[in-house]
Amino acid sequence: MKGLAGVAGLLLAASVLSGCSSDYVMATKDGQMIMTEGKPSIDKETGLVEYTDRQGHVMQINGDEVSTIIER
């Protein structure tokens, strides 16, 4: 019975934590809107913005092309 309660607790914690990640919208200078899962990260050395798209693919875009990043 303890094992079942532990598993239920872990599932509850995982579902609560997964709901904490926010989605963001990046607006590009050419007017494109890019929806992301989680907060995009900016590499200061390369100037690239790395993000995960709605399909779960990790993508990169040149930071000079991004005009705004806002939380949804």
N, C-alpha and C positions, 0 to 999 in steps of 0.2 A: 504494500500500500504506500510505503514511503517513496518507492521508486516512481509510482504513478503521480504522486503529488509533486515530486521533483521535476518530472517531465512537464507536467502542466505549468509549473512555475516558470520553467525555461521558455516554454512556448509563449506564455503571457509576456515575459520580459522581452523576447525577440519581437513580438508584434508591436509592443509599445515603442521600442527603440527604432524599429523600421519606420514608424509613423513620424519620427522626429526629423528625418531628413527633408529639407525643403527643396522645392523645385525653383529654378531660376529661369529668367528670360533674358537672352542677350540680343540687343539690337545692334545690327551692323550699320556701317555708314552708307551702304547701298540700300537700306530699308528692309533688309531681311530680318525676321524674328526667329531666333533659335531657342527652342525649349530644351532645358537641360534637367537631368536628374541629379540633384545635389549641387553644391556650390562649385562653380568652375575655379580652377587654380591657375595662377599666372606665374610663369617662369620668368624671373627677372633677367636671367642671363640671355635667353633666346627671344624673349618678348612674345612667346606663344601662350595662348589661353587653351588649357586642356579641360575638356568637359565630357560628360557621358550623355549621349543623346537619348531620346525617348525609347529607342529600340535596345539600349544597353551597350552600344558601341562607344568606345573611347575615341574621341575626335580631338583635333587641334585646329586652331585658327590663329592667324596673325593678330596680335593684340592691337595693331594699328588699324585694323578693320572693324574693331568693336567700339561702338559709341557709348553704350550703356549696358550695365548688368544689374537687373533688379530681381528681388525675391518675389515669387508668386504667392 
